[in-house]
Amino acid sequence: MTDTPPPAAQLDLTRLRVLAAVARTGSVTAAARELHYAQPSVSHHLARLEAEAGLPLLERVGRGVRLTEAGRLLADRAEEIIGRVESVQRELDALAGLRAGRARLAAFPSALATLVPAAVTRLRTAHPGLGVGLVEAEPPEALAALRAGEVDVALVFEHDAPDRTERRADELAGFEVTEVLDDVVHLVTPADGAPEVAATARPATVLRAVRSQTWIAGCERCRADLVGRCATAGFAPRIAYETDDYVAVQALVAAGAGVSLLPGLALRAHRHPDVRATPLPGAVRRVLALTVGAPAPPARALVSHLAAAGTA
């Protein structure tokens, strides 16, 4: 009986693109900038690619990196492979209607400042003939616009809650749903003078540490999430200020006017230097891309790039 040879390594195309970008730009940082990825994401892809290849592809040189012999070989082949794939993709795009067309998107402000630019950049790079129309809208307005045919894609969020399944089935009935991101909710307090809480503490413990503070609340959905989480922690928040502007929220917190809850996208879009953001473990709002039925190729491509931006 003969031994079965081990299966050949399966090399991921996205990771090959990352390696080719590092070879082309000369550094992990520059590759991340070119690909519109976070630098840790690039490092993760490279580590996975090394595991798939079974050989070291990079080596440290001072504060930078350089490709090993195996890395140079794979990077050269990666350029050839990517070129062939892109050639085939252009032919398929022509058949699928992606040479021209337009996708209309409604999205909430913090997504428009973070996920959407990354997705649009990738979309325009992959399909230069496509146009994108953008409308700022909170989830209820975005859903209404999608139902009315005024947009092709609605980027919305829903807060995690015990009754989320029932609400989601009701509100999202008739839509095709693509999960984009689990956006972690943070307690935002002044950088100086706020109680110290452990990052690993339960959400209720984190919130009880600031129960005596005044609060800054936003839209109806965000306010309901805040009130619900505080109720679980055993108190009712004393809301003194109301604004949906995450820049204003952080400015008020920094000035000592109160504390608030903000999602990670809002903090990524703008971070005031004088606030502290403490993640609430397990507390998320889910970011979803919605379409009606089977979307046209431009909308389908936009949804795909939004999902990719959510994982970058």
Secondary structure, DSSP 4 states (H G I P E B T S, - for coil): -PPPPPPPP---HHHHHHHHHHHHHSSHHHHHHHHT--HHHHHHHHHHHHHHHTS--EEEETTEEEE-HHHHHHHHHHHHHHHHHHHHHHHHHHHHT-SSEEEEEEE-HHHHTTHHHHHHHHHHHH-TTEEEEEEE--HHHHHHHHHTTS-SEEEEEEE--TTHHHHHHHHTTTEEEEEEEEEEEEEEEETTTSPP--TTS-HHHHHHTTTTSEEEE-SHHHHHHHHHHHHHTT---EEEEE---HHHHHHHHHTTS-EEEEEHHHHHH---TTEEEEEEEEEEEEEEEEEESS--HHHHHHHHHHHHHHH-
